[in-house]
Structures are given as structure tokens and as C-alpha cells.
Amino acid sequence: NTGGQVLRMRGAAGLNAPILKGLSEGTELEILGGPTSMDGYEWFNVRDDTDTEGWVAGDWLVRVR
């Protein structure tokens, strides 16, 4: 749900946390925890299919299962 833009996976919840990687539209993530409120967003701790764990803002997540 990013409108074709990259979703930034960060090392912690918040806009000032380091960016770990960019996730393409349609990337499936496993939610590990959250939400945590920070910087006006609800952040979720997630893991992608490469086993990278980080945090993403929930505004751009869509439940698929």
C-alpha cells in the first residue's frame, strides 16, 4: 500500500532510526510485535523473507492473511 514507493525498514521505531533497507510494494512481512507509537505513526516490528528484522510504519501495511 505504498503507491509504488519504497517502504523504509528501520532499526527501531521512529523516523530518526537508521534505515536498514527499502521494501518494494507487495513485500510480505511477518509482524513480530507492536504497535508502538512514535513520531505520529504506529510502528510494527516485522521480519521479511530474508529474515531481516526491523520496524515499519503501519500506515502502509495491508493484511493479506
Gaussian input, Z-matrix of N, CA and C with variables (Angstrom, degrees):
# hf/3-21g

backbone

0 1
 N
 C     1     B1
 C     2     B2     1     A1
 N     3     B3     2     A2     1     D1
 C     4     B4     3     A3     2     D2
 C     5     B5     4     A4     3     D3
 N     6     B6     5     A5     4     D4
 C     7     B7     6     A6     5     D5
 C     8     B8     7     A7     6     D6
 N     9     B9     8     A8     7     D7
 C    10    B10     9     A9     8     D8
 C    11    B11    10    A10     9     D9
 N    12    B12    11    A11    10    D10
 C    13    B13    12    A12    11    D11
 C    14    B14    13    A13    12    D12
 N    15    B15    14    A14    13    D13
 C    16    B16    15    A15    14    D14
 C    17    B17    16    A16    15    D15
 N    18    B18    17    A17    16    D16
 C    19    B19    18    A18    17    D17
 C    20    B20    19    A19    18    D18
 N    21    B21    20    A20    19    D19
 C    22    B22    21    A21    20    D20
 C    23    B23    22    A22    21    D21
 N    24    B24    23    A23    22    D22
 C    25    B25    24    A24    23    D23
 C    26    B26    25    A25    24    D24
 N    27    B27    26    A26    25    D25
 C    28    B28    27    A27    26    D26
 C    29    B29    28    A28    27    D27
 N    30    B30    29    A29    28    D28
 C    31    B31    30    A30    29    D29
 C    32    B32    31    A31    30    D30
 N    33    B33    32    A32    31    D31
 C    34    B34    33    A33    32    D32
 C    35    B35    34    A34    33    D33
 N    36    B36    35    A35    34    D34
 C    37    B37    36    A36    35    D35
 C    38    B38    37    A37    36    D36
 N    39    B39    38    A38    37    D37
 C    40    B40    39    A39    38    D38
 C    41    B41    40    A40    39    D39
 N    42    B42    41    A41    40    D40
 C    43    B43    42    A42    41    D41
 C    44    B44    43    A43    42    D42
 N    45    B45    44    A44    43    D43
 C    46    B46    45    A45    44    D44
 C    47    B47    46    A46    45    D45
 N    48    B48    47    A47    46    D46
 C    49    B49    48    A48    47    D47
 C    50    B50    49    A49    48    D48
 N    51    B51    50    A50    49    D49
 C    52    B52    51    A51    50    D50
 C    53    B53    52    A52    51    D51
 N    54    B54    53    A53    52    D52
 C    55    B55    54    A54    53    D53
 C    56    B56    55    A55    54    D54
 N    57    B57    56    A56    55    D55
 C    58    B58    57    A57    56    D56
 C    59    B59    58    A58    57    D57
 N    60    B60    59    A59    58    D58
 C    61    B61    60    A60    59    D59
 C    62    B62    61    A61    60    D60
 N    63    B63    62    A62    61    D61
 C    64    B64    63    A63    62    D62
 C    65    B65    64    A64    63    D63
 N    66    B66    65    A65    64    D64
 C    67    B67    66    A66    65    D65
 C    68    B68    67    A67    66    D66
 N    69    B69    68    A68    67    D67
 C    70    B70    69    A69    68    D68
 C    71    B71    70    A70    69    D69
 N    72    B72    71    A71    70    D70
 C    73    B73    72    A72    71    D71
 C    74    B74    73    A73    72    D72
 N    75    B75    74    A74    73    D73
 C    76    B76    75    A75    74    D74
 C    77    B77    76    A76    75    D75
 N    78    B78    77    A77    76    D76
 C    79    B79    78    A78    77    D77
 C    80    B80    79    A79    78    D78
 N    81    B81    80    A80    79    D79
 C    82    B82    81    A81    80    D80
 C    83    B83    82    A82    81    D81
 N    84    B84    83    A83    82    D82
 C    85    B85    84    A84    83    D83
 C    86    B86    85    A85    84    D84
 N    87    B87    86    A86    85    D85
 C    88    B88    87    A87    86    D86
 C    89    B89    88    A88    87    D87
 N    90    B90    89    A89    88    D88
 C    91    B91    90    A90    89    D89
 C    92    B92    91    A91    90    D90
 N    93    B93    92    A92    91    D91
 C    94    B94    93    A93    92    D92
 C    95    B95    94    A94    93    D93
 N    96    B96    95    A95    94    D94
 C    97    B97    96    A96    95    D95
 C    98    B98    97    A97    96    D96
 N    99    B99    98    A98    97    D97
 C   100   B100    99    A99    98    D98
 C   101   B101   100   A100    99    D99
 N   102   B102   101   A101   100   D100
 C   103   B103   102   A102   101   D101
 C   104   B104   103   A103   102   D102
 N   105   B105   104   A104   103   D103
 C   106   B106   105   A105   104   D104
 C   107   B107   106   A106   105   D105
 N   108   B108   107   A107   106   D106
 C   109   B109   108   A108   107   D107
 C   110   B110   109   A109   108   D108
 N   111   B111   110   A110   109   D109
 C   112   B112   111   A111   110   D110
 C   113   B113   112   A112   111   D111
 N   114   B114   113   A113   112   D112
 C   115   B115   114   A114   113   D113
 C   116   B116   115   A115   114   D114
 N   117   B117   116   A116   115   D115
 C   118   B118   117   A117   116   D116
 C   119   B119   118   A118   117   D117
 N   120   B120   119   A119   118   D118
 C   121   B121   120   A120   119   D119
 C   122   B122   121   A121   120   D120
 N   123   B123   122   A122   121   D121
 C   124   B124   123   A123   122   D122
 C   125   B125   124   A124   123   D123
 N   126   B126   125   A125   124   D124
 C   127   B127   126   A126   125   D125
 C   128   B128   127   A127   126   D126
 N   129   B129   128   A128   127   D127
 C   130   B130   129   A129   128   D128
 C   131   B131   130   A130   129   D129
 N   132   B132   131   A131   130   D130
 C   133   B133   132   A132   131   D131
 C   134   B134   133   A133   132   D132
 N   135   B135   134   A134   133   D133
 C   136   B136   135   A135   134   D134
 C   137   B137   136   A136   135   D135
 N   138   B138   137   A137   136   D136
 C   139   B139   138   A138   137   D137
 C   140   B140   139   A139   138   D138
 N   141   B141   140   A140   139   D139
 C   142   B142   141   A141   140   D140
 C   143   B143   142   A142   141   D141
 N   144   B144   143   A143   142   D142
 C   145   B145   144   A144   143   D143
 C   146   B146   145   A145   144   D144
 N   147   B147   146   A146   145   D145
 C   148   B148   147   A147   146   D146
 C   149   B149   148   A148   147   D147
 N   150   B150   149   A149   148   D148
 C   151   B151   150   A150   149   D149
 C   152   B152   151   A151   150   D150
 N   153   B153   152   A152   151   D151
 C   154   B154   153   A153   152   D152
 C   155   B155   154   A154   153   D153
 N   156   B156   155   A155   154   D154
 C   157   B157   156   A156   155   D155
 C   158   B158   157   A157   156   D156
 N   159   B159   158   A158   157   D157
 C   160   B160   159   A159   158   D158
 C   161   B161   160   A160   159   D159
 N   162   B162   161   A161   160   D160
 C   163   B163   162   A162   161   D161
 C   164   B164   163   A163   162   D162
 N   165   B165   164   A164   163   D163
 C   166   B166   165   A165   164   D164
 C   167   B167   166   A166   165   D165
 N   168   B168   167   A167   166   D166
 C   169   B169   168   A168   167   D167
 C   170   B170   169   A169   168   D168
 N   171   B171   170   A170   169   D169
 C   172   B172   171   A171   170   D170
 C   173   B173   172   A172   171   D171
 N   174   B174   173   A173   172   D172
 C   175   B175   174   A174   173   D173
 C   176   B176   175   A175   174   D174
 N   177   B177   176   A176   175   D175
 C   178   B178   177   A177   176   D176
 C   179   B179   178   A178   177   D177
 N   180   B180   179   A179   178   D178
 C   181   B181   180   A180   179   D179
 C   182   B182   181   A181   180   D180
 N   183   B183   182   A182   181   D181
 C   184   B184   183   A183   182   D182
 C   185   B185   184   A184   183   D183
 N   186   B186   185   A185   184   D184
 C   187   B187   186   A186   185   D185
 C   188   B188   187   A187   186   D186
 N   189   B189   188   A188   187   D187
 C   190   B190   189   A189   188   D188
 C   191   B191   190   A190   189   D189
 N   192   B192   191   A191   190   D190
 C   193   B193   192   A192   191   D191
 C   194   B194   193   A193   192   D192

   B1=1.4606
   B2=1.5279
   B3=1.3196
   B4=1.4640
   B5=1.5223
   B6=1.3267
   B7=1.4556
   B8=1.5181
   B9=1.3428
   B10=1.4523
   B11=1.5168
   B12=1.3191
   B13=1.4689
   B14=1.5259
   B15=1.3128
   B16=1.4605
   B17=1.5239
   B18=1.3274
   B19=1.4621
   B20=1.5224
   B21=1.3166
   B22=1.4629
   B23=1.5251
   B24=1.3293
   B25=1.4577
   B26=1.5271
   B27=1.3142
   B28=1.4589
   B29=1.5256
   B30=1.3147
   B31=1.4522
   B32=1.5126
   B33=1.3177
   B34=1.4590
   B35=1.5250
   B36=1.3129
   B37=1.4622
   B38=1.5293
   B39=1.3318
   B40=1.4500
   B41=1.5182
   B42=1.3205
   B43=1.4594
   B44=1.5193
   B45=1.3294
   B46=1.4590
   B47=1.5202
   B48=1.3285
   B49=1.4688
   B50=1.5261
   B51=1.3301
   B52=1.4657
   B53=1.5290
   B54=1.3316
   B55=1.4580
   B56=1.5309
   B57=1.3308
   B58=1.4575
   B59=1.5198
   B60=1.3361
   B61=1.4641
   B62=1.5092
   B63=1.3233
   B64=1.4530
   B65=1.5176
   B66=1.3113
   B67=1.4665
   B68=1.5185
   B69=1.3126
   B70=1.4623
   B71=1.5213
   B72=1.3236
   B73=1.4663
   B74=1.5212
   B75=1.3200
   B76=1.4572
   B77=1.5151
   B78=1.3400
   B79=1.4658
   B80=1.5203
   B81=1.3275
   B82=1.4615
   B83=1.5194
   B84=1.3405
   B85=1.4586
   B86=1.5164
   B87=1.3162
   B88=1.4585
   B89=1.5254
   B90=1.3141
   B91=1.4659
   B92=1.5200
   B93=1.3291
   B94=1.4600
   B95=1.5188
   B96=1.3326
   B97=1.4608
   B98=1.5023
   B99=1.3279
   B100=1.4508
   B101=1.5151
   B102=1.2737
   B103=1.4629
   B104=1.5308
   B105=1.3294
   B106=1.4562
   B107=1.5233
   B108=1.3235
   B109=1.4731
   B110=1.5234
   B111=1.3571
   B112=1.4604
   B113=1.5167
   B114=1.3180
   B115=1.4656
   B116=1.5290
   B117=1.3222
   B118=1.4551
   B119=1.5188
   B120=1.3185
   B121=1.4631
   B122=1.5254
   B123=1.3257
   B124=1.4610
   B125=1.5262
   B126=1.3214
   B127=1.4589
   B128=1.5209
   B129=1.3361
   B130=1.4585
   B131=1.5223
   B132=1.3242
   B133=1.4587
   B134=1.5319
   B135=1.3314
   B136=1.4633
   B137=1.5282
   B138=1.3476
   B139=1.4661
   B140=1.5269
   B141=1.3407
   B142=1.4673
   B143=1.5261
   B144=1.3288
   B145=1.4667
   B146=1.5246
   B147=1.3415
   B148=1.4682
   B149=1.5242
   B150=1.3361
   B151=1.4717
   B152=1.5212
   B153=1.3324
   B154=1.4549
   B155=1.5218
   B156=1.3294
   B157=1.4590
   B158=1.5183
   B159=1.3300
   B160=1.4504
   B161=1.5137
   B162=1.3148
   B163=1.4680
   B164=1.5175
   B165=1.3345
   B166=1.4610
   B167=1.5279
   B168=1.3275
   B169=1.4614
   B170=1.5229
   B171=1.3059
   B172=1.4652
   B173=1.5148
   B174=1.3313
   B175=1.4624
   B176=1.5298
   B177=1.3224
   B178=1.4580
   B179=1.5249
   B180=1.3184
   B181=1.4658
   B182=1.5141
   B183=1.3231
   B184=1.4552
   B185=1.5248
   B186=1.3297
   B187=1.4560
   B188=1.5251
   B189=1.3343
   B190=1.4685
   B191=1.5178
   B192=1.2997
   B193=1.4660
   B194=1.5001
   A1=110.43
   A2=117.60
   A3=121.13
   A4=113.16
   A5=117.41
   A6=119.51
   A7=112.34
   A8=116.79
   A9=121.04
   A10=114.52
   A11=117.28
   A12=121.38
   A13=110.05
   A14=116.97
   A15=122.87
   A16=109.19
   A17=116.27
   A18=122.28
   A19=107.82
   A20=117.12
   A21=121.18
   A22=111.02
   A23=115.75
   A24=121.22
   A25=106.63
   A26=115.78
   A27=120.81
   A28=111.51
   A29=115.66
   A30=122.15
   A31=114.22
   A32=117.05
   A33=123.29
   A34=107.16
   A35=116.64
   A36=120.76
   A37=108.99
   A38=116.75
   A39=121.16
   A40=113.41
   A41=115.30
   A42=121.79
   A43=113.84
   A44=117.93
   A45=120.81
   A46=113.37
   A47=117.57
   A48=121.00
   A49=109.60
   A50=117.48
   A51=119.99
   A52=112.44
   A53=115.91
   A54=121.73
   A55=108.06
   A56=116.23
   A57=121.35
   A58=111.57
   A59=116.25
   A60=121.16
   A61=109.88
   A62=116.67
   A63=122.80
   A64=109.33
   A65=116.47
   A66=122.16
   A67=109.56
   A68=116.29
   A69=121.64
   A70=110.96
   A71=115.53
   A72=121.52
   A73=109.01
   A74=117.20
   A75=122.45
   A76=114.96
   A77=117.54
   A78=120.38
   A79=109.37
   A80=116.73
   A81=120.33
   A82=109.25
   A83=114.50
   A84=122.01
   A85=109.97
   A86=115.86
   A87=121.29
   A88=107.32
   A89=116.91
   A90=120.84
   A91=108.35
   A92=115.70
   A93=122.81
   A94=112.18
   A95=117.09
   A96=120.70
   A97=111.41
   A98=114.03
   A99=120.68
   A100=109.89
   A101=117.62
   A102=126.35
   A103=112.62
   A104=113.41
   A105=123.41
   A106=106.87
   A107=117.44
   A108=121.56
   A109=110.56
   A110=115.34
   A111=120.96
   A112=108.43
   A113=117.42
   A114=123.23
   A115=113.53
   A116=117.46
   A117=120.96
   A118=114.92
   A119=117.73
   A120=122.53
   A121=110.17
   A122=114.93
   A123=122.05
   A124=105.87
   A125=117.10
   A126=123.06
   A127=110.54
   A128=115.27
   A129=121.41
   A130=109.74
   A131=115.03
   A132=121.95
   A133=106.61
   A134=117.14
   A135=121.58
   A136=111.18
   A137=114.87
   A138=122.37
   A139=107.15
   A140=115.93
   A141=119.26
   A142=110.55
   A143=117.01
   A144=120.99
   A145=114.02
   A146=117.88
   A147=121.77
   A148=110.88
   A149=116.24
   A150=124.12
   A151=113.41
   A152=117.58
   A153=120.63
   A154=108.12
   A155=116.27
   A156=121.66
   A157=109.29
   A158=115.48
   A159=121.16
   A160=110.16
   A161=115.43
   A162=122.70
   A163=109.99
   A164=116.21
   A165=121.96
   A166=109.11
   A167=115.48
   A168=121.28
   A169=108.90
   A170=116.73
   A171=122.50
   A172=115.29
   A173=118.70
   A174=121.01
   A175=111.98
   A176=117.62
   A177=121.44
   A178=113.34
   A179=116.37
   A180=120.12
   A181=110.56
   A182=116.30
   A183=123.15
   A184=107.85
   A185=116.64
   A186=120.06
   A187=109.19
   A188=115.25
   A189=119.46
   A190=112.67
   A191=119.71
   A192=122.42
   A193=110.29
   D1=38.89
   D2=-177.35
   D3=-102.77
   D4=2.97
   D5=-178.42
   D6=65.21
   D7=28.49
   D8=179.87
   D9=87.85
   D10=-5.89
   D11=178.53
   D12=-84.19
   D13=162.17
   D14=177.48
   D15=-80.99
   D16=136.11
   D17=174.15
   D18=-92.98
   D19=125.71
   D20=-178.43
   D21=-82.35
   D22=124.90
   D23=171.91
   D24=-93.51
   D25=126.37
   D26=-175.43
   D27=-112.53
   D28=161.98
   D29=-178.23
   D30=-74.82
   D31=-14.22
   D32=178.13
   D33=-157.14
   D34=168.30
   D35=176.32
   D36=-69.23
   D37=133.34
   D38=175.76
   D39=124.18
   D40=150.95
   D41=-176.99
   D42=-69.49
   D43=-19.61
   D44=-179.36
   D45=-93.03
   D46=-3.11
   D47=178.69
   D48=-72.31
   D49=148.60
   D50=-179.92
   D51=-60.85
   D52=142.98
   D53=177.66
   D54=-82.15
   D55=125.45
   D56=178.70
   D57=-87.27
   D58=-40.53
   D59=-179.10
   D60=-169.97
   D61=165.62
   D62=173.64
   D63=-102.47
   D64=135.10
   D65=-178.87
   D66=-106.96
   D67=129.14
   D68=180.00
   D69=-72.93
   D70=153.82
   D71=173.46
   D72=-52.66
   D73=134.13
   D74=178.72
   D75=92.29
   D76=-4.72
   D77=177.57
   D78=-64.18
   D79=129.18
   D80=177.14
   D81=-88.69
   D82=135.43
   D83=-178.33
   D84=-125.74
   D85=146.66
   D86=171.70
   D87=-96.09
   D88=127.11
   D89=178.43
   D90=-83.71
   D91=123.20
   D92=-178.63
   D93=-100.17
   D94=-26.76
   D95=-177.80
   D96=-171.86
   D97=175.53
   D98=-179.94
   D99=106.72
   D100=-179.80
   D101=6.79
   D102=-82.74
   D103=154.23
   D104=174.10
   D105=-124.13
   D106=127.07
   D107=-179.05
   D108=-83.45
   D109=129.23
   D110=178.22
   D111=-162.07
   D112=133.55
   D113=174.55
   D114=56.74
   D115=32.19
   D116=176.83
   D117=83.85
   D118=7.30
   D119=179.43
   D120=-125.91
   D121=158.76
   D122=169.38
   D123=-99.13
   D124=118.78
   D125=-175.39
   D126=-102.09
   D127=142.91
   D128=178.65
   D129=-122.01
   D130=136.13
   D131=173.82
   D132=-79.87
   D133=124.03
   D134=-172.90
   D135=-133.61
   D136=165.54
   D137=172.96
   D138=-132.68
   D139=136.62
   D140=177.80
   D141=-98.01
   D142=-175.29
   D143=-175.31
   D144=-74.37
   D145=-3.91
   D146=173.41
   D147=-100.73
   D148=9.32
   D149=-178.23
   D150=68.46
   D151=17.58
   D152=172.91
   D153=-77.63
   D154=129.46
   D155=177.98
   D156=-108.75
   D157=141.01
   D158=178.66
   D159=-170.04
   D160=-162.48
   D161=-176.55
   D162=-125.06
   D163=138.46
   D164=175.73
   D165=-132.45
   D166=152.54
   D167=176.70
   D168=-74.74
   D169=130.29
   D170=-174.11
   D171=-69.31
   D172=-14.19
   D173=-179.28
   D174=-58.67
   D175=-23.78
   D176=-175.37
   D177=-109.19
   D178=12.66
   D179=177.94
   D180=-97.28
   D181=143.70
   D182=176.99
   D183=-130.59
   D184=128.27
   D185=178.47
   D186=-70.69
   D187=130.84
   D188=179.22
   D189=-114.18
   D190=-13.39
   D191=178.46
   D192=-134.77

